[in-house]
Amino acid sequence: MFSVPVILPCCALAVFVIGYVILSRFLPVWAAVLIAAIKALIPLIYFGAVFDNGGWLLSDDVRYYDVGATLVDLGYRPWELVLEPEGRDQLVSIAASRHTLYYLWNMTAQWIIGTYYFAPVFCNIALTFFTGAIVFGTLRLAGMSRTFCQGMLVFHMLHWDYLSWTSLINVKETVVEALLVISLYCVIRFVHRKSWVALLGVAGSFLLLFLIRLYVPFLIIIAVGLWVLLQWDDPRKYPLIPVVAGLLFVLYLKIGSYDQQLHLHMLIVGAFRYVLTPQPWSVNPGCSFLKIPSLFQWAFLVPAVVGTVQIWRANQTCRLLVLVMLIFIAFYSVFPENQGPRHRVQMVAMFAMVEFQFISSWLLGRVSADEEVGDFAAESSMVAL
């Protein structure tokens, strides 16, 4: 089922080239080469020497792979599953879900590379470079210094959740994160530059998010609403209060069928579980690849909290990213079934930002943000809004 073909090193080479091309736009050549090589070599070694002799498989990941392989075996091509009614119906039928985007992503990866488990994994790794570039652009747009953004990009690309989950497991959270940061970049670009094209980007990313994780757009809109309420010094902002309240109510209705999983009384405890699962000393043997990442996650708890406060104080625009992170934490804290580390992968960029902020301020002895530039840009854009 999971044989290793000659195309495996070709996939690693392709990921290396994609990573180098993207990262070299923002980092020195040596750094781009090193990061791209690390991210390409880990899956190459794993799928070449470990996977068939005791690799890690969960449940959803195999399901995504199986659906993609089935669609390829039936002779479909990716665009037929999007443009043709019969293809769309077949995709929904075989996937047994209307949240079909990641099944389509798996099918496309296997159609290009071959029906191998590692096909979507390598595509996900390539996508992380694109995500990192969008996060870099978002932070620069927010007024953060280029030096900070470069360091953040390195830290983001080599984050322990990235090197573990995206290098080894076929998870859809990588695609969710990409769409999430695209939508946030477009929101910030609209606020700062009044780019109406950016609103089209928001709409497009939301449409795709509805096809992969329905509730994420609601959480983003709630975060944006709270951000505007906190930042915009204008009486016109108050009509947003019922809008945010209405979205919260709609979100509750959407998740109403999960009442048995909803535990509002666990908000505080659940938040810690979401951030700190798994415990380093009790990692499930089936997820032993998380032993080292869990140590880093625990070690960076306090630095992440400190970094969050620093970012909040230093840059008004970046408060939106902080709010998104906090709202996601609050949301998952009341759903014990979804407090596993896999659901944290979609938030790697936000966690990396606050964690690296602490590292930067600790190393340099200051908050590494262009405060005057960031605050002026945020304040003037909010007033103009």
C-alpha positions as CSV (number, residue, x, y, z in Angstrom):
1,M,0.0,0.0,0.0
2,F,2.8,2.4,0.9
3,S,5.7,1.4,-1.3
4,V,8.6,3.9,-1.8
5,P,9.2,4.7,-5.4
6,V,12.1,6.5,-7.2
7,I,9.9,9.6,-7.3
8,L,10.5,10.1,-3.5
9,P,13.9,11.9,-3.9
10,C,12.3,13.9,-6.8
11,C,9.7,15.2,-4.4
12,A,12.3,16.1,-1.8
13,L,14.3,18.0,-4.5
14,A,11.1,19.8,-5.7
15,V,10.4,20.9,-2.1
16,F,14.0,22.1,-1.7
17,V,13.8,24.2,-4.8
18,I,10.4,25.6,-4.0
19,G,11.6,26.4,-0.5
20,Y,14.8,28.0,-1.7
21,V,13.1,30.1,-4.3
22,I,10.6,31.5,-1.8
23,L,12.8,31.9,1.2
24,S,15.7,33.5,-0.7
25,R,13.4,36.5,-1.4
26,F,13.5,37.3,2.3
27,L,16.5,35.6,3.8
28,P,20.3,35.3,3.0
29,V,21.1,32.6,0.5
30,W,22.8,30.4,3.1
31,A,19.7,30.5,5.4
32,A,17.3,29.8,2.6
33,V,19.4,26.8,1.5
34,L,19.7,25.5,5.1
35,I,16.0,25.7,5.9
36,A,14.9,24.3,2.6
37,A,17.3,21.4,3.0
38,I,16.1,20.6,6.5
39,K,12.5,20.6,5.5
40,A,13.2,18.4,2.5
41,L,15.5,15.9,4.1
42,I,13.3,15.1,7.1
43,P,10.4,13.5,5.0
44,L,13.0,12.1,2.6
45,I,14.7,10.1,5.3
46,Y,11.5,9.3,7.1
47,F,9.6,7.9,4.1
48,G,12.7,6.4,2.6
49,A,13.9,4.5,5.7
50,V,11.4,4.6,8.5
51,F,7.8,4.7,7.2
52,D,7.5,1.1,6.0
53,N,9.2,-0.2,9.1
54,G,7.1,1.3,11.8
55,G,6.0,4.8,10.7
56,W,3.2,6.7,12.3
57,L,-0.4,6.6,11.0
58,L,-3.4,8.1,12.7
59,S,-7.0,7.8,11.3
60,D,-8.1,11.0,9.4
61,D,-4.8,11.0,7.5
62,V,-5.3,7.6,6.1
63,R,-8.9,8.5,5.2
64,Y,-7.8,11.5,3.2
65,Y,-5.2,9.3,1.4
66,D,-7.7,6.6,0.7
67,V,-10.3,9.0,-0.8
68,G,-7.7,10.7,-2.9
69,A,-6.3,7.3,-4.2
70,T,-9.8,6.1,-5.0
71,L,-10.6,9.2,-7.1
72,V,-7.3,8.8,-9.0
73,D,-8.0,5.1,-9.6
74,L,-11.4,6.0,-11.0
75,G,-9.7,8.1,-13.6
76,Y,-10.8,11.6,-12.5
77,R,-8.7,14.7,-13.0
78,P,-8.7,17.5,-10.4
79,W,-10.5,20.0,-12.5
80,E,-13.3,17.5,-13.3
81,L,-14.1,17.3,-9.6
82,V,-14.5,21.1,-9.4
83,L,-16.1,22.0,-12.7
84,E,-18.3,19.1,-13.6
85,P,-21.5,18.4,-11.6
86,E,-20.9,14.6,-11.8
87,G,-17.4,15.0,-10.6
88,R,-18.5,17.2,-7.6
89,D,-21.2,14.7,-6.7
90,Q,-18.7,11.9,-6.8
91,L,-16.2,13.8,-4.6
92,V,-18.9,14.5,-2.0
93,S,-20.2,10.9,-2.2
94,I,-16.8,9.2,-1.8
95,A,-15.6,11.7,0.9
96,A,-19.0,11.3,2.7
97,S,-18.6,15.0,3.5
98,R,-19.3,18.4,2.0
99,H,-16.0,19.7,3.5
100,T,-14.2,18.4,0.4
101,L,-11.3,20.7,-0.1
102,Y,-8.6,18.6,1.6
103,Y,-9.9,15.5,-0.1
104,L,-9.4,17.3,-3.4
105,W,-6.0,18.5,-2.2
106,N,-5.0,14.8,-1.5
107,M,-6.4,13.7,-4.9
108,T,-4.5,16.4,-6.7
109,A,-1.2,15.6,-5.0
110,Q,-1.6,11.9,-5.8
111,W,-2.7,12.7,-9.4
112,I,0.6,14.7,-9.9
113,I,3.0,12.5,-7.9
114,G,1.4,9.1,-7.6
115,T,-0.9,7.3,-5.2
116,Y,1.5,7.4,-2.3
117,Y,0.9,8.6,1.2
118,F,3.8,11.0,1.1
119,A,2.4,12.9,-2.0
120,P,0.2,15.3,0.0
121,V,2.8,15.5,2.8
122,F,5.3,16.9,0.4
123,C,2.7,19.3,-1.0
124,N,1.9,20.4,2.5
125,I,5.6,21.1,3.2
126,A,5.8,23.2,0.0
127,L,2.7,25.1,1.2
128,T,4.4,26.0,4.5
129,F,7.0,28.1,2.5
130,F,4.1,30.0,0.9
131,T,2.5,30.5,4.3
132,G,5.7,31.8,5.8
133,A,6.0,34.3,3.0
134,I,2.4,35.6,3.6
135,V,3.1,35.9,7.4
136,F,6.3,37.8,6.6
137,G,4.3,40.2,4.4
138,T,1.6,40.6,7.0
139,L,4.1,41.5,9.8
140,R,5.9,44.0,7.5
141,L,2.5,45.5,6.6
142,A,1.8,45.8,10.3
143,G,5.0,47.8,10.8
144,M,7.3,45.2,12.3
145,S,11.0,45.6,11.4
146,R,12.5,43.6,8.6
147,T,15.1,42.1,11.0
148,F,12.3,40.8,13.3
149,C,10.3,39.4,10.3
150,Q,13.4,37.6,9.0
151,G,14.0,36.0,12.4
152,M,10.3,35.2,12.7
153,L,10.4,33.5,9.3
154,V,13.3,31.3,10.3
155,F,11.6,30.4,13.6
156,H,8.3,29.8,11.9
157,M,9.7,27.5,9.2
158,L,11.6,25.4,11.8
159,H,8.9,25.4,14.5
160,W,8.6,22.0,16.2
161,D,5.0,21.6,15.3
162,Y,5.9,22.2,11.6
163,L,8.9,19.8,11.6
164,S,6.8,17.1,13.3
165,W,3.3,17.2,11.9
166,T,3.8,18.6,8.4
167,S,7.0,16.5,7.7
168,L,5.5,13.2,8.7
169,I,1.7,13.2,8.8
170,N,-1.0,14.0,6.1
171,V,-2.9,16.6,8.0
172,K,-5.3,19.3,6.6
173,E,-4.3,21.9,9.3
174,T,-1.5,23.0,7.0
175,V,-4.0,24.1,4.4
176,V,-6.2,25.7,7.0
177,E,-3.3,27.7,8.3
178,A,-2.5,28.9,4.8
179,L,-6.0,30.1,4.2
180,L,-6.2,31.7,7.6
181,V,-3.1,33.8,7.2
182,I,-4.1,34.8,3.6
183,S,-7.4,36.1,5.0
184,L,-5.7,38.0,7.8
185,Y,-3.2,39.5,5.4
186,C,-6.0,40.7,3.2
187,V,-7.9,42.2,6.1
188,I,-4.8,44.1,7.3
189,R,-4.0,45.2,3.7
190,F,-7.6,46.6,3.3
191,V,-7.4,48.5,6.6
192,H,-4.0,49.9,5.8
193,R,-4.2,50.6,2.1
194,K,-8.0,50.5,1.4
195,S,-7.4,47.8,-1.2
196,W,-10.7,46.6,-2.4
197,V,-8.9,43.7,-4.2
198,A,-7.9,42.6,-0.7
199,L,-11.6,42.1,0.2
200,L,-11.9,39.7,-2.7
201,G,-9.0,37.8,-1.2
202,V,-10.9,37.7,2.1
203,A,-14.0,36.4,0.3
204,G,-12.0,33.8,-1.6
205,S,-10.2,32.5,1.4
206,F,-13.4,32.3,3.4
207,L,-15.1,30.3,0.6
208,L,-12.3,27.8,0.7
209,L,-12.3,27.7,4.5
210,F,-16.0,26.8,4.4
211,L,-15.0,23.8,2.3
212,I,-12.4,22.5,4.8
213,R,-13.3,23.8,8.3
214,L,-16.6,25.6,8.5
215,Y,-16.3,27.5,11.7
216,V,-12.9,29.2,11.1
217,P,-14.3,32.1,9.1
218,F,-16.7,32.9,11.9
219,L,-13.8,32.9,14.4
220,I,-11.9,35.3,12.1
221,I,-14.8,37.7,11.7
222,I,-15.3,37.7,15.5
223,A,-11.7,38.5,16.0
224,V,-11.8,41.3,13.4
225,G,-14.9,42.7,15.0
226,L,-13.3,42.8,18.4
227,W,-10.1,44.3,17.0
228,V,-12.0,47.2,15.4
229,L,-14.0,47.8,18.6
230,L,-10.8,48.0,20.6
231,Q,-8.8,50.1,18.1
232,W,-11.3,52.4,16.3
233,D,-11.9,55.6,18.3
234,D,-15.2,56.5,16.6
235,P,-18.9,56.1,17.7
236,R,-19.6,54.3,14.4
237,K,-18.0,51.3,15.8
238,Y,-20.7,50.5,18.3
239,P,-23.1,49.0,15.7
240,L,-20.5,46.3,15.4
241,I,-21.4,45.0,18.9
242,P,-24.6,43.4,17.9
243,V,-22.9,42.1,14.7
244,V,-20.2,40.3,16.8
245,A,-22.9,39.1,19.2
246,G,-24.9,37.8,16.3
247,L,-22.0,36.0,14.8
248,L,-21.3,34.3,18.2
249,F,-25.0,33.2,18.2
250,V,-24.7,31.9,14.7
251,L,-21.5,30.0,15.6
252,Y,-23.3,28.5,18.6
253,L,-26.2,27.4,16.3
254,K,-23.7,25.9,13.9
255,I,-22.1,23.8,16.6
256,G,-25.3,23.1,18.3
257,S,-25.3,19.5,17.1
258,Y,-22.1,19.0,19.2
259,D,-23.7,19.9,22.5
260,Q,-22.5,16.6,24.0
261,Q,-18.9,17.7,23.3
262,L,-19.3,21.4,24.4
263,H,-18.1,22.0,27.9
264,L,-18.2,25.8,28.7
265,H,-17.1,25.2,32.3
266,M,-13.8,23.9,31.1
267,L,-12.7,27.2,29.5
268,I,-9.6,27.7,31.7
269,V,-8.6,24.1,32.1
270,G,-9.3,23.4,28.4
271,A,-7.2,26.4,27.3
272,F,-4.2,24.9,29.1
273,R,-5.0,21.4,27.6
274,Y,-5.2,22.8,24.1
275,V,-1.9,24.6,24.4
276,L,0.1,21.9,26.3
277,T,-1.2,18.6,25.0
278,P,0.5,16.1,25.1
279,Q,2.4,16.0,28.3
280,P,6.0,15.0,27.5
281,W,6.0,12.2,30.1
282,S,2.8,10.6,28.8
283,V,2.9,10.8,25.0
284,N,0.8,8.0,23.4
285,P,3.1,5.4,21.8
286,G,1.2,5.9,18.6
287,C,2.2,9.6,18.6
288,S,5.8,9.1,19.8
289,F,7.0,11.6,17.2
290,L,5.6,14.3,19.5
291,K,7.9,13.6,22.4
292,I,10.5,16.2,21.5
293,P,8.0,18.8,20.2
294,S,6.0,18.5,23.4
295,L,9.1,19.4,25.4
296,F,9.5,22.6,23.4
297,Q,5.8,23.3,23.7
298,W,6.0,23.1,27.5
299,A,9.3,25.0,27.7
300,F,7.8,27.9,25.7
301,L,4.6,28.3,27.7
302,V,5.8,31.3,29.8
303,P,7.8,32.9,26.9
304,A,4.6,32.7,24.8
305,V,2.6,34.5,27.4
306,V,5.3,37.2,27.8
307,G,5.6,37.5,24.1
308,T,1.8,37.9,23.7
309,V,1.8,40.8,26.1
310,Q,4.8,42.4,24.4
311,I,3.3,42.2,20.9
312,W,0.0,43.5,22.3
313,R,1.7,46.6,23.8
314,A,4.0,47.2,20.9
315,N,1.9,47.0,17.8
316,Q,-1.8,47.8,17.4
317,T,-2.1,45.9,14.0
318,C,-0.6,42.8,15.4
319,R,-3.3,42.8,18.1
320,L,-5.5,41.3,15.4
321,L,-3.2,38.2,15.2
322,V,-3.1,37.9,19.0
323,L,-6.9,38.1,19.1
324,V,-7.2,35.4,16.5
325,M,-4.9,33.2,18.6
326,L,-6.8,33.8,21.8
327,I,-10.2,33.2,20.2
328,F,-9.0,29.9,18.7
329,I,-7.7,28.9,22.1
330,A,-11.0,29.8,23.8
331,F,-13.0,28.0,21.1
332,Y,-11.0,24.7,21.4
333,S,-10.9,24.9,25.2
334,V,-14.6,24.1,25.4
335,F,-14.3,21.1,23.0
336,P,-12.3,18.4,24.9
337,E,-12.5,16.2,21.8
338,N,-10.5,18.7,19.7
339,Q,-7.8,19.7,22.2
340,G,-5.2,17.5,20.7
341,P,-1.9,19.0,19.3
342,R,-3.1,18.4,15.7
343,H,-5.6,21.3,16.0
344,R,-2.7,23.5,17.1
345,V,-1.0,23.2,13.7
346,Q,-3.3,25.7,12.1
347,M,-2.1,28.2,14.6
348,V,1.6,27.7,14.2
349,A,2.2,31.1,12.7
350,M,0.5,32.9,15.7
351,F,2.3,30.8,18.3
352,A,5.6,31.3,16.5
353,M,5.0,35.0,16.4
354,V,4.6,35.4,20.2
355,E,7.3,32.9,21.0
356,F,9.8,34.5,18.8
357,Q,8.9,37.9,20.1
358,F,10.0,36.7,23.5
359,I,13.3,35.3,22.1
360,S,13.9,38.6,20.2
361,S,13.3,40.8,23.2
362,W,15.3,38.6,25.5
363,L,18.3,38.5,23.1
364,L,18.2,42.2,22.2
365,G,16.9,43.5,25.5
366,R,14.0,45.3,23.8
367,V,10.7,44.7,22.1
368,S,11.7,44.0,18.5
369,A,9.1,46.1,16.7
370,D,9.1,49.4,14.9
371,E,6.6,50.8,17.5
372,E,6.3,54.3,16.1
373,V,5.9,53.0,12.5
374,G,3.5,50.3,13.5
375,D,1.4,52.4,15.9
376,F,1.2,55.3,13.5
377,A,0.2,53.1,10.6
378,A,-2.4,51.3,12.7
379,E,-3.8,54.4,14.2
380,S,-4.0,56.4,11.0
381,S,-5.6,53.5,9.2
382,M,-8.2,53.0,11.9
383,V,-9.1,56.7,12.0
384,A,-9.4,56.7,8.2
385,L,-11.7,53.7,8.4
